[in-house]
């Protein structure tokens, strides 16, 4: 990244993050991280290309796909054996499930009523 707290997708130092934390690596070498103050989950390819996997700079708890998704302080990330990604939201007290393939969608990880 650029070393400046901001939001930008791009390659190498053209990208910016705002409080990146909690990184995981998939079996193809992609990194996924929680960009907490940008309210996003970001993806970094082995060649250094940074993109937004989920969320926008607008905070919230909204499930869906594409730019419909809202995160609220994502903090903590892991992946299951099927490649699904689970993200804890620091604000909102929820765990989110990201189905990465074929096209990502976000849903609650736990049935309603469980926390």
C-alpha distances in whole Angstrom, upper triangle without the diagonal:
4,6,8,9,10,10,9,9,9,8,6,4,6,5,5,7,10,11,10,13,16,14,17,17,20,23,21,18,15,13,14,13,14,12,15,15,14,17,15,15,12,12,10,13,14,13,9,10,9,12,14,16,18,19,18,17,21,22,25,26,27,28,28,26,23,22,25,23,23,21,22,19,19,19,20,20,22,23,27,29,29,25,25,23,24,22,23,23,23,25,28,29,28,27,25,26,24,26,23,26,28,26,24,26,26,29,30,30,33,36,37,39,37,34
4,5,8,9,10,9,11,10,10,8,4,6,6,5,8,11,13,12,16,19,18,20,21,24,26,25,21,19,17,17,16,17,14,16,16,15,18,17,17,15,16,14,16,17,16,12,13,12,14,16,19,21,20,19,18,21,23,26,28,29,30,30,28,25,24,27,25,24,23,23,21,21,21,23,23,25,27,31,33,33,29,29,26,27,24,26,25,25,26,29,30,30,29,28,29,27,29,26,29,31,29,27,29,28,31,33,33,36,39,40,41,39,37
4,7,9,11,11,13,13,13,11,8,10,9,7,8,9,11,11,14,17,17,20,21,24,27,26,23,21,18,18,16,16,13,15,15,15,18,17,18,16,17,16,19,19,19,15,16,14,17,18,21,22,21,20,18,22,23,26,28,29,30,31,29,27,25,28,26,25,23,22,20,20,20,21,22,25,27,31,33,33,30,29,26,27,24,25,24,23,25,28,29,29,29,28,29,27,30,28,31,32,30,28,30,29,32,33,33,36,39,39,41,39,35
4,6,9,10,13,14,15,13,10,10,9,6,7,8,10,11,15,18,19,22,23,26,29,28,25,22,20,19,17,16,13,14,13,13,16,16,18,16,18,17,20,22,21,17,17,15,17,17,20,21,20,18,16,19,20,24,26,28,29,30,28,26,24,26,25,23,21,21,18,19,20,22,23,26,28,32,34,35,31,30,27,27,24,24,23,22,23,27,28,29,28,27,29,27,30,28,31,33,30,28,29,28,31,32,32,35,38,39,40,38,35
4,7,10,13,15,16,15,12,12,10,6,6,5,7,9,13,17,17,21,23,25,29,28,25,22,19,18,15,14,10,11,9,9,13,14,15,14,17,17,21,22,22,18,18,15,16,16,19,19,17,15,13,16,17,20,23,24,26,27,26,24,22,24,22,20,18,17,15,16,17,19,21,24,26,30,33,33,29,28,25,24,21,21,20,19,20,23,25,25,25,24,26,25,28,27,30,31,29,26,27,26,28,29,29,32,35,35,36,35,32
4,7,10,12,15,14,12,11,9,5,5,5,9,11,14,18,18,21,23,25,29,27,25,22,19,17,15,14,10,11,9,8,12,12,14,13,16,16,20,22,21,18,16,13,14,13,17,16,15,12,10,13,15,19,21,22,24,25,23,21,19,21,19,18,17,16,15,16,17,20,21,24,26,30,33,32,28,27,24,24,21,21,20,19,20,23,25,25,25,24,25,24,26,25,28,29,26,24,25,24,27,28,29,32,34,34,36,34,31
4,7,10,13,13,12,10,7,5,5,7,10,11,14,17,17,20,21,23,26,25,23,19,17,15,14,13,9,11,9,7,10,10,12,10,13,14,17,20,19,16,14,11,10,10,13,13,12,10,8,12,14,17,19,20,21,22,20,17,15,18,17,15,15,15,14,15,17,19,20,23,24,28,30,29,26,25,22,22,19,20,19,19,20,22,24,24,23,22,23,21,23,22,25,26,23,21,22,21,24,25,27,30,32,32,34,33,30
4,6,10,11,10,7,5,5,7,10,13,13,16,19,18,20,21,22,25,23,21,18,16,15,14,14,11,14,13,10,13,11,13,10,12,12,15,18,17,13,11,8,8,9,13,14,13,11,11,14,17,20,22,22,23,22,20,17,15,19,18,17,17,18,17,17,19,21,21,23,25,28,30,29,25,25,22,23,21,22,21,22,23,25,27,26,25,23,24,21,23,21,24,25,22,20,22,22,25,27,28,31,34,34,36,35,33
4,7,9,10,7,5,7,9,12,15,14,17,18,17,18,19,20,22,20,18,15,14,13,13,14,12,15,15,12,14,12,12,9,10,10,12,15,14,11,8,5,5,7,11,13,13,12,12,16,18,21,22,22,22,21,18,15,15,18,17,17,17,19,18,18,19,21,20,22,23,26,28,26,23,22,20,22,20,22,21,23,24,26,27,26,25,22,22,19,21,18,21,21,19,18,20,20,24,26,27,30,33,34,36,35,33
4,7,8,5,5,8,11,14,17,15,18,20,18,19,19,20,22,20,18,15,14,15,15,16,15,18,18,15,17,15,15,11,11,10,11,13,11,8,6,5,7,10,13,16,16,16,16,20,22,24,26,25,25,24,21,18,18,21,21,21,21,23,22,21,22,23,22,24,24,27,29,28,24,24,22,24,23,25,25,26,27,29,31,29,28,25,25,22,23,20,22,23,21,20,23,23,27,29,30,33,36,37,39,38,36
4,6,5,6,10,12,16,18,16,19,20,18,19,18,19,21,18,16,14,14,15,15,18,16,20,20,18,20,17,16,13,11,9,9,11,8,5,4,6,9,12,15,18,19,19,19,23,25,27,28,28,28,27,24,21,21,24,23,24,23,25,24,22,23,24,22,24,24,27,28,28,24,25,23,25,24,26,26,28,29,31,32,31,29,27,26,23,24,21,23,24,22,22,25,25,29,31,31,35,38,39,41,39,37
4,5,6,9,11,15,17,15,17,19,17,18,17,19,21,19,16,14,13,15,15,17,16,19,20,18,20,18,17,13,12,9,10,11,9,5,7,7,11,14,17,20,21,20,20,24,26,28,29,30,30,29,26,23,23,27,25,25,24,25,24,22,23,23,22,24,24,28,29,29,25,26,24,25,24,26,26,27,29,31,32,31,29,28,27,25,26,23,25,26,25,24,27,27,30,32,32,35,39,40,42,40,37
4,5,7,10,14,16,14,17,20,18,20,20,22,24,22,19,17,16,17,16,18,16,19,19,17,20,18,18,15,15,12,14,14,12,9,10,10,13,16,19,21,21,20,20,23,25,28,30,30,31,30,28,25,24,27,26,26,24,25,23,22,23,24,23,25,27,30,32,32,28,28,26,27,25,27,27,27,29,31,33,32,30,29,29,27,28,25,28,29,27,26,28,29,32,33,33,37,40,41,43,41,38
4,7,10,14,16,15,19,21,19,21,21,23,25,23,20,18,17,17,17,18,16,19,18,16,19,17,17,14,14,12,14,16,13,10,9,9,11,14,17,19,20,18,18,22,24,27,28,28,29,28,26,23,22,25,24,24,23,24,23,22,23,25,24,26,27,31,32,32,28,28,26,27,25,27,27,27,29,31,32,31,30,28,29,26,27,25,27,28,26,25,27,27,31,32,33,36,39,40,42,40,38
4,7,11,13,12,15,18,16,18,19,20,23,21,18,16,14,14,13,14,12,15,15,13,16,14,14,11,11,10,12,14,13,9,8,6,9,11,14,16,16,15,15,19,20,23,25,25,26,25,23,20,19,22,21,20,20,21,19,19,20,21,20,23,24,27,29,29,25,25,22,23,22,23,23,23,25,27,29,28,26,25,25,22,24,22,24,25,23,22,24,24,27,29,29,33,36,36,38,37,34
4,7,10,10,13,16,15,18,19,21,24,23,20,17,15,14,13,13,10,12,12,10,13,12,13,10,12,12,15,17,16,12,11,9,10,11,14,16,15,14,13,16,18,21,23,24,25,25,23,20,19,22,20,19,18,18,17,16,17,19,19,22,24,27,30,29,26,25,22,23,20,22,20,21,22,25,26,26,25,23,24,22,25,22,25,27,24,22,24,23,26,28,28,31,34,35,37,35,32
4,6,6,10,13,13,16,18,20,23,22,20,17,14,12,10,9,6,9,8,7,10,10,10,9,11,12,15,17,17,14,13,10,11,11,13,14,13,12,11,15,15,18,20,21,22,23,22,19,18,20,18,17,15,15,13,13,14,16,16,19,21,25,28,28,24,23,20,20,17,18,17,17,19,21,23,22,22,20,22,20,23,21,24,26,24,21,22,21,24,25,25,28,32,32,33,32,29
4,6,9,13,14,17,20,22,26,25,23,20,16,14,11,10,6,7,5,6,9,10,11,11,14,15,19,21,21,17,17,13,14,13,15,15,13,12,10,13,13,17,19,21,22,23,22,21,19,21,18,16,14,13,11,12,12,15,16,20,22,26,29,29,25,24,20,20,17,17,15,15,16,19,21,21,21,20,22,21,24,23,26,28,25,23,23,22,24,24,25,28,31,31,32,30,27
4,6,10,12,16,18,21,25,25,22,19,16,14,10,8,6,5,6,8,10,11,12,12,15,15,19,21,22,18,18,15,16,15,16,16,15,15,13,15,14,17,19,21,23,24,23,22,21,22,19,17,14,13,10,10,10,12,14,18,21,24,28,28,25,23,19,19,15,15,14,13,15,18,19,19,19,19,21,21,24,23,27,29,26,23,24,22,24,24,24,26,30,30,30,28,25
4,7,8,12,15,18,21,21,18,16,12,10,7,6,4,6,8,9,10,10,9,9,11,12,16,18,19,15,16,12,13,13,14,14,14,14,14,16,16,18,19,21,22,23,22,21,20,22,19,17,14,14,10,9,9,11,12,15,18,21,24,25,21,20,17,16,13,14,13,13,16,19,19,19,18,18,19,18,21,20,24,26,24,21,22,20,22,22,22,25,28,29,30,28,25
4,6,10,13,16,20,20,18,15,12,10,6,5,6,7,10,11,12,11,10,10,12,13,17,18,20,17,18,15,16,15,15,15,15,17,16,18,17,19,19,21,22,23,23,22,22,23,19,18,14,14,11,9,7,8,9,12,15,19,22,23,20,19,15,14,11,12,12,12,15,18,17,17,16,16,18,17,20,20,23,26,24,21,22,20,21,21,20,23,26,27,28,26,22
4,7,10,13,17,18,16,14,10,8,6,6,9,9,13,14,13,12,10,11,12,13,16,18,20,18,18,16,16,15,15,15,16,18,18,20,18,20,19,21,21,22,22,22,22,23,19,18,15,15,12,9,7,5,6,9,12,15,18,20,17,16,12,11,9,10,12,12,16,18,17,16,14,14,15,15,18,18,21,24,23,20,20,18,20,19,18,20,24,26,26,23,21
4,7,10,14,15,12,10,7,6,4,7,10,12,15,15,15,13,10,10,10,10,13,14,17,14,15,13,14,14,13,15,16,18,19,22,20,21,21,22,22,23,22,21,22,23,20,19,16,17,15,11,10,8,7,8,11,14,17,18,15,15,11,12,11,13,14,15,19,21,20,18,16,16,16,15,17,16,19,22,21,18,20,18,20,20,19,22,25,27,28,26,23
4,7,10,12,10,8,6,5,7,9,13,15,18,18,17,14,11,11,10,10,12,13,16,15,16,14,15,15,13,15,17,20,21,24,22,23,22,23,22,22,21,21,22,24,20,20,18,19,17,13,12,9,7,6,8,11,13,14,11,12,9,11,11,13,16,17,21,22,21,19,16,15,15,14,15,14,17,20,19,17,19,18,19,20,18,21,25,27,28,25,23
4,7,8,6,6,5,6,9,12,15,18,21,20,20,17,13,12,10,9,10,10,14,13,14,14,15,15,14,16,19,22,23,26,25,26,25,25,24,24,22,22,24,25,22,23,21,22,20,17,16,13,10,9,9,12,13,14,11,12,11,13,14,17,19,21,24,25,24,22,19,18,16,15,16,14,16,19,19,17,19,19,21,22,20,23,27,29,31,28,26
4,5,6,6,7,8,11,15,17,20,23,22,21,18,14,13,10,11,10,11,14,15,15,15,15,16,14,16,20,23,25,27,26,26,25,25,23,23,21,21,23,25,22,23,21,23,22,18,18,15,12,10,8,10,10,11,8,10,10,13,15,18,21,23,26,26,25,23,19,18,16,14,13,11,13,16,16,15,18,18,20,21,19,23,26,29,31,28,26
4,6,8,10,12,15,18,21,24,27,26,25,21,18,17,13,13,12,11,15,16,17,17,18,19,17,20,23,26,28,30,30,30,29,28,26,25,23,23,26,28,25,26,25,27,26,22,21,19,15,13,10,11,10,11,9,12,13,16,18,21,24,27,29,30,29,26,23,21,18,16,16,13,14,16,18,17,20,21,23,24,22,25,28,31,33,30,29
4,6,9,12,15,19,21,24,27,25,25,21,18,16,12,11,9,8,12,13,14,15,16,18,16,19,23,25,27,30,30,30,29,29,26,25,23,22,25,27,25,26,25,28,26,23,23,20,17,15,13,14,13,13,11,14,14,18,20,23,25,28,31,31,30,28,24,22,20,17,16,13,14,16,17,17,20,22,24,26,24,27,30,33,35,33,32
4,6,10,13,17,19,22,25,23,23,20,16,14,11,9,7,6,9,11,12,13,15,16,15,19,22,24,26,29,29,30,29,29,27,26,24,23,25,27,25,26,24,26,25,21,21,19,16,15,13,15,15,16,13,15,15,18,19,22,24,26,29,30,30,27,24,22,20,18,18,15,16,18,19,18,21,22,25,26,24,28,31,34,36,33,32
4,7,10,14,15,19,21,20,20,16,13,10,7,6,5,6,9,9,10,10,11,13,12,15,18,20,22,25,25,26,25,25,23,23,20,19,21,23,21,22,21,23,22,18,18,17,14,13,12,15,15,15,12,14,13,16,16,20,21,24,26,27,27,25,22,20,18,15,15,12,14,16,16,15,18,19,22,23,22,26,29,31,33,31,29
4,7,10,12,15,18,17,17,14,10,8,6,5,6,8,11,9,10,9,11,12,11,14,16,19,20,23,23,24,23,24,22,22,20,19,21,23,20,20,19,20,19,15,15,14,11,11,11,15,16,16,13,14,12,14,14,17,19,20,23,25,24,22,19,18,17,14,16,13,16,18,18,16,18,18,21,22,21,24,28,30,32,29,27
4,7,9,12,15,14,14,10,7,6,5,6,9,11,14,12,12,10,10,10,8,11,13,15,17,20,19,20,20,20,19,19,17,17,18,19,17,17,15,17,15,12,12,11,8,9,10,13,15,15,12,12,9,11,10,13,15,17,20,21,21,19,16,14,14,11,13,11,14,17,16,14,15,15,18,19,18,21,25,26,28,26,24
4,6,9,12,11,11,8,6,5,7,8,12,14,16,13,13,10,11,10,10,11,12,14,15,18,17,18,18,19,19,19,18,17,18,19,16,16,13,14,12,9,9,8,7,10,11,15,18,18,15,14,11,11,9,12,13,14,17,19,18,17,15,14,14,13,15,14,17,20,18,16,17,16,18,19,18,21,25,26,27,25,23
4,5,9,9,8,6,5,6,9,11,15,17,19,16,16,12,12,10,10,10,10,12,13,15,13,15,15,17,17,18,17,17,17,18,14,13,10,11,8,6,6,7,7,10,13,17,20,20,16,15,11,11,8,9,9,11,13,15,15,14,13,12,13,13,16,15,19,21,19,16,16,15,17,17,17,20,23,24,25,23,20
4,6,6,6,5,6,7,10,12,16,18,19,16,15,12,11,9,11,10,10,10,10,13,12,14,15,17,18,19,18,17,16,17,14,13,10,10,8,7,8,10,11,14,17,20,23,23,20,18,15,14,11,12,11,12,13,16,17,16,15,15,16,15,18,17,21,23,21,18,18,16,19,19,19,22,25,26,27,25,23
4,5,5,7,8,10,14,16,19,22,23,20,19,15,15,12,13,12,10,11,10,12,10,12,14,16,17,19,19,18,17,18,15,12,9,8,5,5,6,9,11,15,18,21,25,25,22,19,16,14,11,10,9,8,10,13,14,14,14,14,16,16,20,19,23,25,23,19,19,17,19,18,19,21,24,24,25,24,21
4,5,8,11,12,16,18,21,24,25,21,20,16,16,14,15,13,11,10,8,10,9,12,14,17,19,20,20,19,17,18,15,12,10,8,6,8,10,13,15,19,22,25,28,28,25,23,19,18,14,14,11,10,11,14,16,16,17,17,19,19,22,22,26,27,25,22,21,19,21,21,22,24,27,27,27,26,23
4,6,9,10,14,16,19,22,23,19,18,14,13,10,12,11,8,7,5,8,8,11,14,15,17,18,17,16,14,15,13,10,9,9,8,9,11,14,15,19,21,24,28,27,24,22,18,18,14,14,12,13,13,15,17,17,17,16,18,17,21,20,23,25,22,19,19,17,19,20,21,24,27,27,28,27,24
4,7,10,13,16,20,23,24,21,19,15,13,10,11,9,6,6,6,7,6,8,10,12,13,15,15,14,12,13,10,7,5,5,5,6,9,12,13,17,19,22,25,24,21,19,16,15,11,11,9,10,10,12,14,14,14,13,15,14,18,18,21,23,20,17,16,14,16,16,18,20,23,23,24,23,20
4,6,10,13,16,19,20,18,16,12,10,7,7,6,4,6,7,9,9,11,12,12,13,14,13,12,11,12,9,8,6,8,8,7,10,12,12,15,16,20,22,22,18,16,13,13,10,11,10,12,13,14,16,14,14,12,13,12,15,15,18,20,17,14,14,12,15,16,17,20,23,23,25,24,21
4,7,10,13,17,18,16,14,11,9,6,5,5,7,9,11,13,12,13,13,14,14,14,13,12,12,14,11,10,8,11,10,7,9,10,9,12,13,16,19,18,15,13,10,10,8,11,11,13,15,16,17,15,13,11,11,10,13,12,15,17,15,12,13,11,14,15,16,19,22,23,25,23,21
4,7,10,13,14,12,10,7,6,4,5,7,9,10,12,15,15,17,17,17,17,17,15,13,13,16,13,13,12,14,13,11,12,13,11,13,14,18,20,19,15,15,12,13,12,14,14,16,18,19,20,18,17,14,14,12,14,12,15,17,15,13,14,14,17,19,19,22,25,27,29,27,25
4,7,10,11,9,8,6,5,6,6,9,12,14,15,18,19,20,20,20,19,18,16,14,15,18,16,16,15,17,16,14,15,14,12,13,13,17,18,17,14,14,12,14,13,16,17,19,21,23,23,21,19,16,15,12,14,11,14,16,14,12,15,15,19,20,20,24,27,28,31,29,27
4,7,8,6,5,5,7,9,10,13,15,17,18,21,22,23,24,23,23,22,19,18,19,21,19,20,19,21,19,16,17,17,14,15,15,19,20,19,16,16,15,17,16,19,20,22,24,26,26,24,22,20,19,16,17,14,16,18,17,16,19,19,22,24,23,27,30,32,34,32,30
4,5,5,5,7,9,11,12,15,18,19,21,24,25,27,26,26,25,23,21,19,20,23,21,23,22,24,23,20,20,19,17,17,16,19,20,19,16,17,16,19,19,22,23,25,28,29,29,27,24,22,21,17,18,14,16,17,17,16,20,21,24,26,25,29,32,34,36,34,32
4,5,8,10,12,15,15,19,22,23,25,28,28,30,30,29,28,27,24,23,24,27,25,26,25,27,25,23,22,21,19,18,18,20,20,20,17,19,18,21,21,25,26,28,30,32,32,30,27,25,23,20,20,17,18,20,20,20,23,24,27,29,28,31,35,37,39,37,35
4,6,9,12,15,16,20,22,23,25,28,29,31,31,31,30,28,25,23,24,28,26,27,26,28,27,24,25,24,22,22,21,24,24,24,20,22,21,24,24,27,28,30,32,34,34,32,29,27,26,23,23,19,20,21,21,21,25,26,29,31,30,34,37,39,41,39,37
4,6,10,13,15,18,20,21,22,25,26,28,29,29,28,27,24,22,23,26,24,25,24,25,24,22,22,22,20,20,20,24,24,24,21,22,20,23,22,25,26,27,29,31,31,30,27,25,25,22,22,19,21,22,21,21,24,25,28,30,29,33,36,38,40,38,36
4,7,10,12,16,17,18,19,23,24,26,27,26,25,24,21,19,19,23,21,22,22,24,23,21,22,22,20,21,20,23,24,24,20,21,19,22,21,24,24,26,28,30,30,29,26,24,23,20,21,17,19,20,19,18,21,22,26,28,28,32,35,36,38,37,35
4,7,9,12,14,14,16,19,20,22,23,23,22,21,19,16,17,20,18,19,18,20,19,17,18,19,17,19,19,22,24,23,19,19,17,19,18,21,21,23,24,26,27,25,23,21,21,18,19,16,18,19,18,16,19,20,23,25,25,29,32,33,35,34,32
4,6,9,11,12,13,17,18,20,20,20,19,18,15,12,13,16,15,16,16,18,18,16,18,18,17,18,18,21,23,21,18,18,16,18,17,20,19,22,23,24,25,23,22,19,18,15,16,13,16,17,14,13,16,17,20,23,23,27,29,31,33,32,30
4,6,7,8,11,13,15,16,17,16,16,15,12,10,10,13,11,12,12,15,15,13,15,16,15,17,17,20,22,21,17,16,14,15,14,17,16,19,20,21,22,20,18,16,16,13,14,12,15,16,13,11,13,13,17,19,20,24,26,27,30,28,27
4,7,10,12,15,15,16,15,14,13,12,10,8,10,12,10,11,11,14,15,12,15,15,13,14,14,17,19,17,14,12,11,12,12,15,15,18,19,20,20,18,16,13,12,9,10,9,11,13,10,8,10,10,14,16,17,21,23,24,27,26,24
4,7,10,12,12,12,12,11,10,10,8,7,8,9,6,8,8,11,12,10,13,14,13,15,15,17,20,18,15,13,11,12,10,13,12,15,16,16,18,15,14,11,11,8,11,10,13,14,11,8,9,8,11,14,15,18,21,22,24,23,22
4,7,8,8,9,9,9,10,10,9,8,7,8,5,5,5,9,10,9,13,15,14,17,18,20,23,22,19,16,14,14,12,13,12,14,14,14,16,15,14,11,13,11,14,14,17,18,14,11,11,10,13,14,16,19,21,22,24,23,21
4,5,7,9,11,11,12,12,12,10,7,8,7,6,7,10,11,11,15,17,17,20,21,24,27,25,22,20,17,17,15,16,14,16,15,16,18,17,17,15,16,15,17,17,20,21,17,15,14,13,16,18,20,23,25,24,26,26,24
4,6,9,12,13,15,16,15,13,10,12,10,8,9,9,10,12,15,18,18,22,23,26,29,28,25,23,20,19,16,17,14,15,14,16,19,18,19,17,19,18,21,20,23,24,21,18,18,16,19,20,22,25,27,26,28,27,25
4,7,10,11,13,15,15,14,10,10,9,7,8,8,10,12,16,19,20,23,25,27,30,29,26,23,21,20,17,17,14,15,13,14,17,17,18,16,19,18,21,21,24,25,22,19,18,16,18,19,21,23,25,24,26,26,24
4,7,9,12,14,15,15,12,11,10,6,6,5,8,10,13,17,18,21,23,26,29,28,25,22,19,18,15,14,11,11,9,10,13,13,15,14,17,17,20,21,24,25,22,19,17,15,16,16,19,21,22,21,23,22,20
4,6,10,12,14,14,12,10,8,5,5,5,9,11,14,17,18,21,22,25,28,27,24,21,19,17,14,13,10,11,9,8,12,11,13,12,15,16,19,20,23,25,21,18,16,13,13,13,16,18,19,18,19,19,17
4,7,10,13,14,13,10,8,5,5,6,10,10,14,16,16,19,20,22,25,24,22,19,16,14,12,11,9,11,9,7,10,9,10,9,12,13,16,18,21,23,20,16,13,10,10,10,13,14,15,14,16,16,15
4,7,9,11,10,7,5,5,7,9,13,13,16,18,18,20,21,22,25,23,21,18,16,15,13,14,12,15,13,11,13,11,12,10,12,12,15,17,19,20,17,14,11,8,9,10,13,15,16,15,17,18,17
4,7,10,10,7,5,7,9,12,15,14,17,18,17,18,18,19,22,20,18,15,14,13,13,14,13,16,15,13,14,11,11,8,9,10,12,14,16,17,14,11,8,5,5,7,11,13,14,14,17,17,17
4,7,8,6,5,9,11,14,17,16,19,20,18,19,19,20,22,19,18,15,15,15,15,16,16,19,18,17,18,15,14,11,11,10,11,12,14,14,11,9,6,5,7,10,13,15,16,16,20,20,20
4,6,6,6,10,12,16,18,16,20,20,18,19,18,20,22,19,17,14,14,15,15,17,17,21,20,19,20,17,16,12,12,9,10,10,12,12,8,6,5,6,9,13,15,18,19,20,23,23,23
4,5,6,10,12,16,18,17,20,21,19,20,20,21,23,21,18,16,15,17,16,19,18,21,21,20,22,19,18,15,14,11,12,11,13,13,9,8,8,9,12,16,18,21,22,23,26,26,25
4,5,8,11,14,16,16,20,21,20,22,22,24,26,24,21,19,18,18,17,19,17,20,20,19,21,19,19,16,16,14,15,15,16,16,13,11,10,11,14,17,19,22,24,24,26,26,26
4,7,10,13,16,16,20,21,20,22,22,24,26,24,21,19,18,18,17,18,17,19,18,17,20,17,17,14,15,13,15,15,17,17,13,12,10,9,12,14,17,20,21,21,23,24,23
4,7,10,13,12,16,17,17,19,19,21,23,21,19,16,14,14,13,14,13,16,15,14,16,14,14,11,12,10,13,14,16,17,13,10,8,7,9,12,14,17,19,18,21,21,20
4,7,10,10,14,16,16,19,20,22,25,23,21,18,15,14,12,13,10,13,12,11,14,12,13,10,13,12,15,16,19,20,17,13,12,9,11,12,15,17,19,18,20,20,19
4,6,6,10,12,13,16,17,20,23,22,20,17,14,12,9,9,7,9,9,9,11,10,10,9,11,11,15,16,19,21,18,14,13,10,11,12,14,16,18,18,20,19,17
4,6,9,12,14,17,19,22,25,25,22,19,16,14,11,9,6,7,6,7,9,9,11,11,14,15,18,19,23,24,22,18,16,13,14,13,15,17,19,18,19,19,16
4,6,10,12,16,18,21,25,25,22,19,16,14,10,8,5,5,6,8,10,10,11,12,15,15,19,20,24,26,23,19,18,15,16,15,16,18,21,21,21,20,17
4,7,8,12,15,18,21,21,18,16,12,10,6,6,4,6,8,10,10,10,9,9,12,12,16,17,20,23,20,17,16,13,14,14,14,16,19,20,21,19,16
4,7,10,14,17,21,21,19,16,13,10,7,5,6,6,9,11,11,11,10,11,13,14,18,18,22,24,23,19,18,16,16,15,15,17,20,21,21,19,16
4,7,11,14,17,18,16,14,10,8,6,5,8,8,12,13,12,11,9,10,12,13,16,17,21,23,22,18,18,16,16,15,14,16,19,21,21,18,15
4,7,10,14,15,12,11,7,6,5,7,10,11,15,16,14,12,9,9,10,10,13,14,17,20,19,16,16,14,15,14,12,15,19,21,22,19,17
4,7,10,12,9,8,6,5,7,9,13,15,18,18,16,14,11,11,10,10,12,13,16,19,18,16,16,14,15,15,12,15,18,21,22,19,17
4,7,8,6,6,4,6,9,12,15,18,21,21,19,16,12,12,9,9,10,10,13,16,16,14,15,14,15,15,12,15,18,21,23,20,19
4,5,5,6,7,8,12,14,18,20,23,23,20,17,14,13,10,11,10,11,13,16,17,15,15,15,15,15,12,14,17,21,22,20,19
4,6,7,10,12,15,18,21,24,27,26,24,21,17,16,13,13,12,12,13,16,17,16,17,17,18,18,15,17,20,23,25,23,22
4,6,9,12,15,18,21,25,27,26,24,21,17,15,12,11,9,9,10,12,14,13,14,15,16,17,14,17,19,22,25,23,23
4,6,10,13,16,19,22,25,24,23,20,16,14,11,9,7,7,8,11,12,11,13,13,15,16,14,17,20,23,25,23,22
4,7,10,13,16,19,21,21,20,16,13,10,7,6,5,6,8,11,12,9,10,10,11,12,10,14,16,19,22,19,19
4,7,10,13,16,18,18,17,14,10,8,6,5,7,7,11,13,13,10,10,9,11,12,10,13,16,19,21,19,18
4,7,10,13,15,15,13,10,7,6,5,6,9,11,14,17,16,12,12,9,10,9,7,11,14,16,18,15,14
4,6,9,12,12,11,8,6,5,7,8,11,13,16,19,17,14,13,10,11,10,9,12,15,17,18,16,14
4,6,9,9,8,6,4,6,9,11,15,16,20,22,21,17,16,12,12,10,10,11,15,16,16,14,11
4,5,6,6,6,6,7,11,13,16,18,22,24,22,18,16,13,13,11,12,13,16,16,17,15,12
4,6,6,8,9,11,15,16,20,21,25,27,25,21,20,16,16,14,15,16,19,18,18,17,13
4,6,8,10,12,16,18,21,23,26,28,26,22,20,17,16,14,16,16,19,18,17,16,13
4,6,9,11,14,17,20,22,26,27,25,21,19,15,14,12,14,14,16,14,14,13,11
4,7,10,14,16,20,22,25,28,25,22,19,16,14,11,12,12,14,13,12,11,8
4,6,10,13,16,19,22,24,22,18,16,12,10,7,8,9,11,11,11,10,7
4,7,10,13,16,19,21,20,16,14,10,9,6,6,7,11,12,13,10,8
4,7,10,12,16,18,16,12,10,7,6,5,5,8,11,12,14,13,11
4,6,9,12,14,13,10,8,6,5,6,5,9,11,14,16,14,14
4,6,9,11,10,6,6,5,7,9,9,12,15,17,20,18,17
4,6,8,7,5,5,7,8,11,11,14,16,18,21,20,20
4,6,6,4,7,9,12,14,14,18,20,22,25,23,23
3,5,6,9,11,14,17,16,20,22,24,27,26,26
4,7,9,13,15,18,18,22,23,25,29,28,28
4,7,10,13,17,17,21,22,24,27,27,27
4,7,10,13,14,18,19,21,24,23,23
4,7,10,12,15,16,18,21,20,20
4,7,9,12,14,15,18,17,17
4,6,9,10,11,14,14,14
4,6,7,8,11,10,10
4,7,9,12,10,10
4,6,8,6,7
4,6,6,9
4,6,8
4,7
4
